Amino acid sequence: MNIHSPFFCLPSFCRLLLACLAALHAANAAPADTAAMTLVDRGRAASVIVVQDAGDGFAQKAAEELQREIQRASKARLPIVTIAEAEKLQEQTVRIVIGGGPLAAKLGVDVARLAPEEYRVKTSGNHLILAGHDTGRQAVGAPLSRKAGAATLFAVSHFLDRELGVRWLWPGELGTHVPRRSTIAVGPLDVTAKPALLTRNFSVAMLGKHKTKTKPLPADIAVRIEDETMRWWGLNQLGGQSPLQFGHAFMDWWEKYAAQHPDYFAKPPAGEPQVPPDRVKLCTSNPAVIEQVLAEWKAAGAPDAWNICPNDGKGFCTCDRCRALDDHGPLQPADVWVADADLSRRHFLFANEILRRMKAVNPRVTLCTYAYSCYRNVPAGMKAEPGLAVQFVHSYTARDAWNEWTQAGAKIGLRPNWLHTGAVAPWLPLHTMGGFLRHAQEHGMIEFHHDSLMGHWATQGPNYYLIARIAARPDLSVDDIIGEWCSAFGPAAPDVRRYLDYWEAFTEATGYTIAAGGIISTQADSRYEKLCREHDIPTHPVIGSWRTMPLLYTDDVLAKAEAILHDAEQRAGKTDPLITARIQFLRDGLRHLQLTRDVIALAYADKADAAELARKTEELETLRAELSPRHVICGEVATGLMQERSIKPYGTGKGKKADLKGL
């Protein structure tokens, strides 16, 4: 063979070698390339979304969310089609199958075999299946139901979170961070997952709950606010299907039993009237009360879960027999009545005895109650009867108290009142609160139910996101989650992080009290408590948080925060209107705080200028109406809270400490 032939020249040989290597690489890579699928190709739809049942409200909502976020990421709008329409498409077209049904089952995802709230994210051939075991009911086109387990939506949010980096920081388009990409492709996926906690709930202070003196928002705007709030809720995998039952359990007992059995109810101190019927307490040392609880449970069929949470507020029994059960007893009747004493032992002796009696009938039963108010502690030396579940209502510094409950053998959930703190200000105890949540998650927490998400998104939204995200992503640290929130501000993220750090430091230095059936101090002799004492303001945060606003959030304090946002705006520039709008969102939260502060200062001035107060109040109501549709503040809720807490000018200013024991 002629070695001088052009075939053997070095360039030709290299080309041949490279061609052979390329062919070998292609052969080896073929299975992976076949398994990968492209949903969007350079801004063009390369897939369709298949909903198998047009009447499936869960699947329809999940499909719409997937369509929306993929379009925001890539500008490609994926069609939502039926099975029949999908069958007419070219074979190579990728099908994203949403929800349970015959096609999902054929591809190996039978949602009936999944546990409630469990979901699958699975690729099969040219199909991506996103489906879960939904529970409850969801009407097509209606806002997401808080009572439903939207597992198919969880599958979609899992996919968008892990594969596309989508973050739902606050409700609405502005609060949804969607990284942009022109091509969206996914490799092989096979995930089976469900939320780690039985229940992940907030009490949501929605529009219409508070009967305010101000004009409500138009109905269409109110519906949109609710829909966007519940979308945030579902996409962050909130909800739950816990079989446990909590809530004040004896609100109808006075009406049912007081006439014939007055001995069932707490004995007031001499000369003290009984509390209102929905707040009346029981004489827990009376054996007849235990028999009546058992009779109601048996009449209901002796179910596997039963609730004995006491009614809210003051009014605990002062009879000699009850007081003999208390630690350090007998306690003074006046202190017992208003819950200024530790009544934990009587309450949990009552619970343990009922549970022992129930287990003789139904060994599977769980008895549910609160660890709250004057009965939040583990009584000295006491163990929980197996099957006792408590919801823990305490501060976010109470790790030792949490540990005592787990060591006592109780099932434990978290039911805090933390979010009643700070009024509409940027109260952000992110690391302290997040650290407690992580600790609880790692030490037995089975569920949480926070009271209440007030809709102060521009000032306290990072709290809401942190709580939701810790539950959905146990793999993330508190700093990871804060970093996610800040990342939505693009190049301004470092300044926004500095802004959150500023308010977190201010929160820690202020030292608000926490509502927990009375108040709990988070630090001894804090700035907040000193101001309350100096100005004769109740230290309970549902009143004091509002009344101290003119004292805490001075012009100098707000100016420092504004300066950080100015830096953020300068760093962001004008290239991305979304980032500019998000910085303005934070600024609007401060604008609302400042005007609320000024109205309160005028209302409580020694010589109030009635005309100026009326003008400023009208200005505040106008601002709240402007900001509510953008979720900066839920203005109707803010006004309603001021009314309920008797904060001037919406209330008389005569709120009493004794009225606040329920919180």
KOLMIDO-797505 format. One line per 2 residues: their letters; for each residue y, z, x of C-alpha. Coordinates in Angstrom, 2 decimals, m for minus. Example, Ala and Ser with C-alpha at 12.3 -4.5 7.8 and 13.67 -1.06 7.14 Angstrom:
BEGIN
as> m4.50,7.80,12.30 | m1.06,7.14,13.67
This chain:
BEGIN
mn> 0.00,0.00,0.00 | 3.41,m0.92,1.32
ih> 5.25,2.29,1.99 | 8.42,0.29,2.31
sp> 8.14,m0.74,m1.33 | 11.16,0.31,m3.40
ff> 8.79,2.43,m5.47 | 8.45,4.79,m2.53
cl> 12.10,5.06,m1.69 | 13.32,8.67,m1.93
ps> 15.63,8.25,m4.91 | 12.93,6.52,m6.94
fc> 10.36,9.17,m6.04 | 12.74,11.97,m7.06
rl> 13.39,10.30,m10.38 | 9.66,10.02,m10.99
ll> 9.09,13.66,m10.06 | 11.92,14.82,m12.31
ac> 10.56,12.72,m15.17 | 7.14,14.30,m14.76
la> 8.61,17.79,m14.66 | 10.69,17.10,m17.74
al> 7.63,15.85,m19.60 | 5.65,18.92,m18.55
ha> 8.50,21.23,m19.64 | 8.76,19.45,m22.98
an> 5.03,19.83,m23.55 | 5.13,23.54,m22.74
aa> 8.28,24.09,m24.82 | 7.07,22.22,m27.87
pa> 5.66,25.22,m29.79 | 8.91,27.22,m29.38
dt> 11.07,24.25,m30.37 | 8.89,23.68,m33.40
aa> 9.15,27.34,m34.40 | 12.93,27.42,m34.03
mt> 14.98,26.21,m36.98 | 18.57,25.11,m37.32
lv> 20.47,26.29,m40.37 | 23.81,24.74,m39.41
dr> 24.19,21.93,m36.87 | 27.68,21.55,m35.36
gr> 29.43,22.55,m38.56 | 27.12,20.61,m40.89
aa> 24.62,22.13,m43.29 | 21.05,21.64,m42.07
sv> 19.42,23.92,m44.62 | 19.48,24.96,m48.27
iv> 19.26,28.35,m49.96 | 16.43,28.54,m52.50
vq> 16.64,30.98,m55.43 | 13.33,30.98,m57.28
da> 14.52,32.56,m60.52 | 18.00,31.82,m61.91
gd> 17.84,35.07,m63.89 | 17.18,37.25,m60.84
gf> 20.50,39.04,m60.38 | 19.48,40.56,m57.05
aq> 18.43,37.23,m55.52 | 21.48,35.43,m56.90
ka> 23.87,38.00,m55.42 | 22.04,37.97,m52.07
ae> 22.13,34.15,m51.98 | 25.86,34.10,m52.66
el> 26.50,36.61,m49.86 | 24.46,34.57,m47.39
qr> 26.23,31.38,m48.41 | 29.65,33.02,m48.09
ei> 29.13,34.50,m44.62 | 27.46,31.41,m43.15
qr> 30.37,29.31,m44.41 | 32.88,31.71,m42.85
as> 30.96,31.59,m39.56 | 30.48,27.81,m39.35
ka> 32.55,26.17,m42.14 | 29.28,24.73,m43.51
rl> 28.54,25.53,m47.15 | 24.79,25.70,m47.70
pi> 23.76,24.53,m51.19 | 22.00,27.03,m53.45
vt> 19.10,25.20,m55.12 | 16.05,25.82,m57.31
ia> 12.44,25.37,m56.17 | 12.27,22.07,m58.05
ea> 15.39,20.80,m56.30 | 14.10,21.96,m52.91
ek> 10.84,20.03,m53.40 | 12.80,16.77,m53.60
lq> 14.44,17.26,m50.20 | 13.26,15.73,m46.96
eq> 10.42,17.64,m45.38 | 12.41,18.58,m42.25
tv> 15.16,20.28,m44.28 | 15.09,24.03,m43.65
ri> 14.65,26.18,m46.76 | 16.06,29.73,m46.83
vi> 14.03,31.43,m49.57 | 15.84,34.36,m51.20
gg> 14.00,37.04,m53.17 | 10.46,37.40,m54.44
gp> 8.65,34.70,m56.34 | 5.86,32.13,m56.08
la> 7.28,30.28,m53.07 | 7.89,33.50,m51.10
ak> 4.36,34.70,m51.95 | 2.87,31.36,m50.86
lg> 4.65,31.81,m47.52 | 3.20,35.28,m47.01
vd> 5.89,37.53,m48.50 | 4.66,39.27,m51.66
va> 7.39,41.75,m52.58 | 5.05,43.59,m54.94
rl> 3.15,44.78,m51.88 | 6.31,46.28,m50.36
ap> 7.54,49.82,m50.98 | 10.73,50.24,m53.04
ee> 13.75,49.16,m50.93 | 11.47,47.66,m48.28
yr> 12.26,44.09,m47.23 | 10.99,41.20,m45.12
vk> 12.84,38.80,m42.80 | 10.29,36.15,m41.89
ts> 10.10,32.57,m40.63 | 7.22,30.32,m41.64
gn> 7.23,26.65,m40.71 | 10.58,25.29,m41.84
hl> 11.21,28.28,m44.13 | 13.19,31.48,m43.60
il> 12.27,34.12,m46.18 | 14.70,36.96,m47.00
ag> 13.19,39.11,m49.74 | 12.63,42.72,m50.71
hd> 11.28,45.07,m53.32 | 14.32,45.43,m55.59
tg> 14.41,48.29,m58.07 | 16.48,48.90,m61.18
rq> 18.42,46.18,m62.95 | 21.10,43.78,m61.74
av> 22.76,41.37,m64.14 | 23.66,37.93,m62.77
ga> 27.38,37.81,m61.97 | 27.99,41.55,m62.44
pl> 29.22,43.92,m59.67 | 26.34,45.44,m57.75
sr> 24.88,48.45,m59.57 | 24.97,51.71,m57.61
ka> 21.78,52.79,m59.38 | 19.76,49.81,m58.14
ga> 17.83,49.37,m54.91 | 19.03,45.96,m53.72
at> 16.31,45.33,m51.11 | 16.74,41.54,m51.13
lf> 20.43,42.02,m50.35 | 19.36,44.39,m47.56
av> 17.20,41.60,m46.11 | 20.21,39.29,m46.12
sh> 22.49,41.91,m44.53 | 19.84,42.68,m41.90
fl> 19.72,38.98,m41.00 | 23.52,38.57,m40.95
dr> 23.95,41.75,m38.92 | 21.29,41.10,m36.26
el> 21.44,37.31,m36.03 | 25.12,36.52,m36.72
gv> 26.89,39.78,m35.84 | 28.58,40.11,m39.25
rw> 30.25,43.49,m39.91 | 31.46,44.80,m43.29
lw> 34.24,47.19,m42.22 | 36.05,47.57,m45.53
pg> 35.87,45.71,m48.85 | 37.10,42.15,m49.23
el> 37.36,39.13,m46.96 | 39.87,40.77,m44.62
gt> 37.47,43.63,m43.91 | 34.51,41.35,m43.20
hv> 34.23,40.39,m39.54 | 32.27,37.15,m39.08
pr> 31.98,35.77,m35.51 | 32.50,32.03,m35.55
rs> 29.88,29.53,m34.41 | 29.45,25.86,m35.24
ti> 25.66,25.88,m34.87 | 23.37,28.52,m36.34
av> 19.74,28.45,m35.24 | 17.07,31.12,m35.45
gp> 13.85,31.57,m33.56 | 10.63,33.10,m34.89
ld> 11.29,36.23,m37.00 | 8.94,38.66,m38.66
vt> 10.60,41.94,m39.62 | 9.47,44.49,m42.17
ak> 11.99,47.30,m42.66 | 13.56,49.73,m45.11
pa> 16.38,52.28,m44.94 | 15.30,55.42,m43.12
ll> 16.83,57.82,m45.67 | 15.72,58.17,m49.29
tr> 19.32,58.05,m50.51 | 22.54,56.91,m48.81
nf> 25.25,57.57,m51.34 | 28.93,58.20,m51.79
sv> 30.51,59.36,m54.98 | 32.91,56.44,m55.33
am> 36.27,57.35,m56.86 | 36.68,54.09,m58.77
lg> 39.51,52.81,m60.88 | 39.49,54.08,m64.45
kh> 38.01,57.48,m63.55 | 41.43,59.09,m63.20
kt> 43.64,59.16,m66.30 | 47.01,58.84,m64.62
kt> 50.49,58.70,m66.03 | 51.12,55.40,m64.28
kp> 50.42,51.88,m65.50 | 46.89,50.76,m64.59
lp> 46.20,47.59,m62.65 | 45.44,44.41,m64.62
ad> 41.80,44.29,m65.73 | 40.88,41.25,m63.63
ia> 42.21,42.88,m60.45 | 40.42,46.15,m61.23
vr> 37.12,44.25,m61.69 | 37.62,42.44,m58.39
ie> 38.34,45.69,m56.56 | 35.14,47.20,m57.96
de> 33.10,44.10,m57.13 | 34.35,43.97,m53.53
tm> 33.80,47.70,m53.08 | 30.23,47.45,m54.31
rw> 29.60,44.41,m52.12 | 30.65,46.54,m49.12
wg> 28.30,49.22,m50.43 | 25.24,46.97,m50.76
ln> 25.73,45.00,m47.55 | 25.88,48.27,m45.62
ql> 22.55,49.17,m47.26 | 23.85,52.09,m49.28
gg> 22.06,53.24,m52.41 | 18.64,54.81,m52.68
qs> 15.64,55.56,m54.81 | 15.05,59.25,m54.14
pl> 12.77,61.00,m56.63 | 14.72,64.22,m56.01
qf> 17.30,65.43,m58.52 | 20.51,67.27,m57.71
gh> 23.70,68.09,m59.58 | 24.91,71.08,m61.57
af> 21.87,71.75,m63.74 | 22.91,74.25,m66.39
md> 26.06,72.76,m67.90 | 24.52,72.72,m71.42
ww> 22.84,76.13,m71.33 | 25.72,78.05,m72.90
ek> 25.72,75.80,m75.93 | 21.93,75.96,m76.24
ya> 21.23,79.63,m75.57 | 24.33,81.86,m75.57
aq> 24.16,82.82,m79.25 | 20.56,84.10,m79.15
hp> 20.21,84.94,m75.46 | 23.50,86.23,m74.03
dy> 21.41,88.08,m71.43 | 20.64,84.74,m69.74
fa> 24.18,84.52,m68.43 | 26.19,86.13,m65.64
kp> 27.84,89.43,m66.46 | 31.62,89.37,m65.71
pa> 33.41,92.36,m64.16 | 35.03,94.71,m66.62
ge> 37.94,93.04,m68.38 | 37.21,89.57,m66.95
pq> 36.59,86.72,m69.43 | 33.56,84.44,m69.10
vp> 34.13,81.17,m67.26 | 34.12,77.86,m69.23
pd> 30.70,76.80,m70.60 | 30.22,73.97,m68.08
rv> 30.72,76.45,m65.22 | 28.81,79.42,m66.51
kl> 26.27,81.00,m64.13 | 22.90,82.60,m64.84
ct> 21.64,86.14,m64.42 | 19.05,85.11,m61.82
sn> 17.42,88.56,m61.72 | 16.46,88.29,m65.42
pa> 12.75,87.31,m65.73 | 13.53,85.68,m69.09
vi> 15.79,83.17,m67.33 | 12.92,82.14,m65.05
eq> 10.65,81.78,m68.09 | 13.24,79.56,m69.80
vl> 13.59,77.32,m66.74 | 9.80,76.97,m66.63
ae> 9.64,76.26,m70.36 | 12.17,73.41,m70.06
wk> 10.27,71.95,m67.10 | 6.93,72.09,m68.93
aa> 8.49,70.59,m72.06 | 9.62,67.66,m69.88
ga> 6.00,67.12,m68.78 | 6.04,69.26,m65.61
pd> 7.50,66.41,m63.50 | 7.24,66.18,m59.72
aw> 10.94,67.00,m59.19 | 13.17,69.51,m60.98
ni> 16.78,70.55,m60.51 | 18.13,74.13,m60.56
cp> 21.50,73.62,m58.82 | 23.94,76.25,m60.16
nd> 27.03,75.18,m62.06 | 30.23,74.72,m60.11
gk> 32.97,77.26,m59.49 | 33.23,81.03,m59.75
gf> 31.54,83.38,m62.24 | 28.47,84.84,m60.52
ct> 26.58,87.71,m62.11 | 27.85,91.22,m61.36
cd> 25.04,93.18,m63.02 | 23.45,95.99,m60.98
rc> 20.08,94.24,m60.80 | 21.53,91.02,m59.33
ra> 23.77,92.88,m56.88 | 20.78,94.89,m55.65
ld> 19.20,91.65,m54.43 | 22.09,90.64,m52.19
dh> 22.24,91.02,m48.42 | 24.61,93.88,m47.49
gp> 24.54,94.90,m51.15 | 25.37,96.14,m53.60
lq> 28.57,94.10,m53.26 | 31.79,94.71,m55.17
pa> 31.71,93.07,m58.62 | 35.13,91.46,m58.18
dv> 34.03,89.80,m54.93 | 30.76,88.62,m56.43
wv> 32.47,87.11,m59.48 | 34.86,84.91,m57.46
ad> 32.20,84.02,m54.83 | 33.88,85.93,m51.99
ad> 30.51,87.30,m50.89 | 27.20,86.00,m49.56
ls> 24.93,85.59,m52.60 | 22.30,83.47,m50.86
rr> 19.44,85.98,m51.12 | 19.55,86.30,m54.92
hf> 19.75,82.54,m55.33 | 16.81,81.69,m53.08
lf> 14.62,84.53,m54.34 | 15.18,82.93,m57.75
an> 14.33,79.45,m56.43 | 11.23,80.54,m54.52
ei> 9.84,82.42,m57.53 | 10.35,79.46,m59.86
lr> 8.72,77.12,m57.35 | 5.68,79.38,m56.89
rm> 5.19,79.43,m60.65 | 5.63,75.66,m60.94
ka> 3.10,74.93,m58.20 | 0.42,76.74,m60.18
vn> 0.91,74.01,m62.81 | 1.81,70.99,m60.62
pr> 1.10,71.39,m56.89 | 3.13,68.24,m56.12
vt> 6.41,69.57,m57.50 | 9.64,69.67,m55.48
lc> 12.35,72.06,m56.65 | 15.90,70.93,m55.89
ty> 18.95,73.09,m55.38 | 22.15,73.34,m53.36
ay> 22.91,75.33,m50.22 | 26.57,75.59,m51.18
sc> 29.51,77.88,m51.79 | 28.51,81.54,m51.54
yr> 24.80,80.62,m51.37 | 24.87,78.14,m48.47
nv> 23.10,80.34,m45.89 | 19.44,81.01,m45.17
pa> 18.87,84.66,m46.18 | 17.79,86.82,m43.26
gm> 14.06,86.53,m42.64 | 13.44,84.30,m45.67
ka> 11.26,81.18,m45.62 | 11.53,78.41,m48.15
ep> 8.56,78.04,m50.45 | 6.84,74.71,m49.57
gl> 8.42,72.04,m51.74 | 11.94,73.50,m51.83
av> 14.61,70.84,m51.25 | 18.23,71.76,m50.59
qf> 21.38,69.69,m50.38 | 23.52,71.18,m47.63
vh> 27.23,71.57,m48.39 | 29.03,72.81,m45.30
sy> 31.40,71.64,m42.54 | 30.71,68.98,m39.92
ta> 30.60,71.68,m37.24 | 27.68,73.60,m38.79
rd> 24.77,72.42,m36.65 | 23.34,75.95,m36.30
aw> 23.37,76.46,m40.07 | 21.63,73.10,m40.53
ne> 18.96,74.09,m37.99 | 18.34,77.37,m39.79
wt> 17.45,75.49,m42.97 | 15.02,73.18,m41.19
qa> 13.45,76.16,m39.43 | 13.10,77.93,m42.80
ga> 10.93,75.02,m43.94 | 13.17,73.39,m46.53
ki> 13.48,69.68,m47.13 | 17.14,69.07,m46.45
gl> 19.73,66.52,m47.51 | 23.46,66.40,m46.81
rp> 25.99,66.69,m49.67 | 29.37,67.35,m48.05
nw> 32.91,67.49,m49.45 | 34.45,66.41,m46.13
lh> 36.20,63.37,m47.58 | 38.49,65.54,m49.72
tg> 40.36,66.33,m46.48 | 43.57,64.82,m45.17
av> 44.98,63.43,m48.46 | 45.94,59.79,m47.69
ap> 46.55,60.36,m43.98 | 44.47,59.02,m41.06
wl> 42.18,62.05,m40.89 | 39.56,60.78,m38.43
pl> 37.19,63.37,m36.91 | 34.99,60.48,m35.80
ht> 33.04,61.97,m32.89 | 32.67,65.46,m34.36
mg> 31.58,64.16,m37.75 | 29.47,61.37,m36.28
gf> 27.82,63.81,m33.87 | 26.87,66.07,m36.75
lr> 25.45,63.14,m38.73 | 23.36,62.07,m35.75
ha> 22.15,65.65,m35.30 | 21.21,65.90,m38.98
qe> 19.44,62.53,m38.82 | 17.40,63.72,m35.84
hg> 16.64,67.11,m37.41 | 15.08,66.53,m40.79
mi> 17.75,64.87,m42.96 | 16.03,63.05,m45.82
ef> 19.16,61.77,m47.62 | 22.92,62.11,m47.95
hh> 25.43,62.04,m50.78 | 29.09,62.28,m49.75
ds> 31.77,63.42,m52.19 | 33.92,61.31,m52.37
lm> 34.89,57.87,m51.10 | 38.51,57.85,m52.25
gh> 39.41,54.30,m51.23 | 41.89,55.27,m48.48
wa> 40.58,52.30,m46.48 | 43.56,51.66,m44.18
tq> 43.73,55.27,m43.00 | 40.23,56.72,m43.47
gp> 38.11,53.57,m43.64 | 36.62,54.18,m40.15
ny> 35.06,57.38,m41.56 | 33.42,55.49,m44.41
yl> 32.12,52.79,m42.07 | 30.81,55.33,m39.57
ia> 28.84,57.22,m42.23 | 27.33,54.06,m43.70
ri> 26.54,52.52,m40.33 | 24.86,55.61,m38.89
aa> 22.42,55.48,m41.80 | 21.78,51.72,m41.54
rp> 21.58,51.52,m37.73 | 20.09,54.67,m36.18
dl> 19.90,52.76,m32.89 | 23.70,52.70,m32.50
sv> 25.77,55.49,m30.96 | 29.00,56.77,m32.48
dd> 30.94,54.88,m29.80 | 28.97,51.72,m30.55
ii> 30.00,51.94,m34.19 | 33.65,52.63,m33.41
ge> 33.51,49.67,m31.04 | 32.17,47.46,m33.83
wc> 35.06,48.45,m36.08 | 37.61,47.69,m33.37
sa> 35.97,44.38,m32.41 | 37.26,42.81,m35.63
fg> 40.72,42.89,m34.02 | 39.75,40.45,m31.27
pa> 42.00,40.67,m28.20 | 43.83,43.62,m29.82
ap> 40.60,45.69,m29.93 | 41.60,47.95,m26.97
dv> 44.88,48.86,m28.68 | 43.16,49.48,m32.02
rr> 40.68,51.73,m30.22 | 43.67,53.56,m28.72
yl> 45.12,53.85,m32.26 | 41.92,55.46,m33.56
dy> 41.81,57.75,m30.51 | 45.39,58.83,m31.23
we> 44.57,59.86,m34.78 | 41.28,61.43,m33.79
af> 43.08,63.64,m31.26 | 45.70,64.47,m33.89
te> 42.96,65.37,m36.39 | 41.20,67.67,m33.93
at> 44.48,69.34,m32.92 | 45.50,69.86,m36.56
gy> 42.30,71.65,m37.57 | 42.13,71.07,m41.31
ti> 39.87,73.36,m43.29 | 36.83,71.86,m45.04
aa> 35.98,72.20,m48.73 | 32.50,73.64,m49.25
gg> 32.68,75.83,m52.35 | 35.70,77.62,m50.95
ii> 36.97,76.76,m47.49 | 35.49,76.72,m44.00
st> 37.68,76.80,m40.92 | 36.92,74.18,m38.29
qa> 38.85,76.09,m35.63 | 40.31,79.57,m35.49
ds> 44.00,79.89,m36.30 | 44.55,76.13,m36.41
ry> 47.90,74.37,m36.65 | 47.10,73.45,m40.25
ek> 46.28,77.02,m41.29 | 49.37,78.38,m39.55
lc> 51.60,75.92,m41.41 | 49.97,76.84,m44.71
re> 50.60,80.54,m44.12 | 54.17,80.01,m42.94
hd> 55.07,77.89,m45.99 | 52.95,79.70,m48.60
ip> 50.68,76.70,m49.17 | 47.03,77.13,m50.23
th> 44.76,76.44,m47.26 | 42.18,74.69,m49.41
pv> 42.34,71.05,m48.22 | 42.47,69.45,m51.66
ig> 45.92,71.04,m52.09 | 47.02,71.84,m48.55
sw> 46.32,68.33,m47.24 | 49.00,66.97,m49.58
rt> 51.48,69.81,m49.33 | 51.51,69.85,m45.50
mp> 52.12,66.10,m45.15 | 55.91,66.47,m44.60
ll> 55.22,69.14,m41.98 | 52.47,67.33,m40.07
yt> 53.28,63.62,m40.33 | 56.81,63.68,m38.99
dd> 58.79,60.58,m38.02 | 57.94,61.19,m34.38
vl> 54.19,61.38,m35.09 | 54.27,58.17,m37.13
ak> 56.48,56.37,m34.59 | 53.86,56.89,m31.85
ae> 51.20,55.37,m34.07 | 53.47,52.46,m34.98
ai> 54.12,51.82,m31.27 | 50.39,51.39,m30.65
lh> 50.12,48.92,m33.52 | 53.11,47.04,m32.08
da> 51.22,46.75,m28.79 | 48.17,45.49,m30.70
eq> 50.26,42.86,m32.45 | 51.77,41.69,m29.17
ra> 48.38,41.44,m27.50 | 46.85,39.57,m30.45
gk> 49.65,37.02,m30.60 | 49.85,34.60,m33.50
td> 46.74,32.52,m32.84 | 44.49,34.18,m35.45
pl> 46.10,35.01,m38.83 | 43.09,37.17,m39.72
it> 43.73,39.55,m36.82 | 47.45,39.66,m37.59
ar> 46.62,40.55,m41.20 | 44.21,43.30,m40.12
iq> 46.87,44.92,m37.94 | 49.29,44.71,m40.89
fl> 46.58,46.36,m43.02 | 46.69,49.41,m40.74
rd> 50.48,49.35,m40.72 | 50.51,49.29,m44.54
gl> 48.38,52.43,m44.54 | 51.08,54.18,m42.52
rh> 53.78,52.78,m44.80 | 52.00,54.30,m47.80
lq> 51.52,57.60,m45.96 | 55.22,57.78,m45.09
lt> 56.41,57.11,m48.63 | 53.91,59.58,m50.13
rd> 55.12,62.16,m47.61 | 58.76,61.53,m48.55
vi> 58.06,61.86,m52.27 | 56.26,65.18,m51.75
al> 59.08,66.46,m49.51 | 61.64,65.64,m52.20
ay> 59.52,67.15,m54.97 | 59.19,70.50,m53.17
ad> 62.74,70.70,m51.78 | 64.64,73.89,m52.65
ka> 67.31,71.83,m54.35 | 65.48,68.71,m55.47
da> 67.61,65.63,m56.17 | 66.06,64.57,m59.48
ae> 67.53,61.06,m59.42 | 66.43,60.38,m55.86
la> 62.97,61.80,m56.58 | 62.60,59.54,m59.62
rk> 63.68,56.51,m57.57 | 61.28,57.30,m54.73
te> 58.42,58.00,m57.11 | 58.90,54.64,m58.79
el> 58.98,53.02,m55.34 | 55.67,54.77,m54.50
et> 54.01,53.56,m57.69 | 55.18,50.01,m56.99
lr> 53.81,50.19,m53.47 | 50.46,51.52,m54.68
ae> 50.20,48.67,m57.17 | 50.96,46.21,m54.36
ls> 48.50,47.67,m51.84 | 45.54,48.46,m54.11
pr> 44.30,44.86,m54.58 | 44.08,44.58,m50.77
hv> 42.13,47.88,m50.46 | 44.83,49.47,m48.30
ic> 44.75,52.34,m50.78 | 43.24,52.88,m54.17
ge> 46.56,53.76,m55.74 | 45.25,54.87,m59.11
va> 42.85,57.26,m57.37 | 45.60,58.62,m55.10
tg> 47.86,59.26,m58.10 | 44.97,60.77,m60.04
lm> 44.15,63.13,m57.17 | 47.75,64.32,m57.00
qe> 47.65,64.92,m60.75 | 44.34,66.80,m60.63
rs> 45.43,68.91,m57.66 | 48.74,69.67,m59.39
ik> 50.79,68.10,m56.58 | 54.41,67.38,m57.50
py> 55.80,65.09,m58.84 | 52.53,64.21,m60.65
gt> 51.59,67.83,m61.28 | 53.29,71.16,m61.82
gk> 52.64,72.43,m58.31 | 50.92,75.53,m59.75
gk> 47.38,74.95,m58.48 | 45.62,78.29,m57.88
ka> 43.17,79.17,m55.13 | 40.67,80.52,m57.65
dl> 40.50,77.15,m59.41 | 39.17,75.45,m56.27
kg> 35.92,77.33,m55.69 | 33.93,74.37,m56.96
l> 35.05,72.40,m53.92
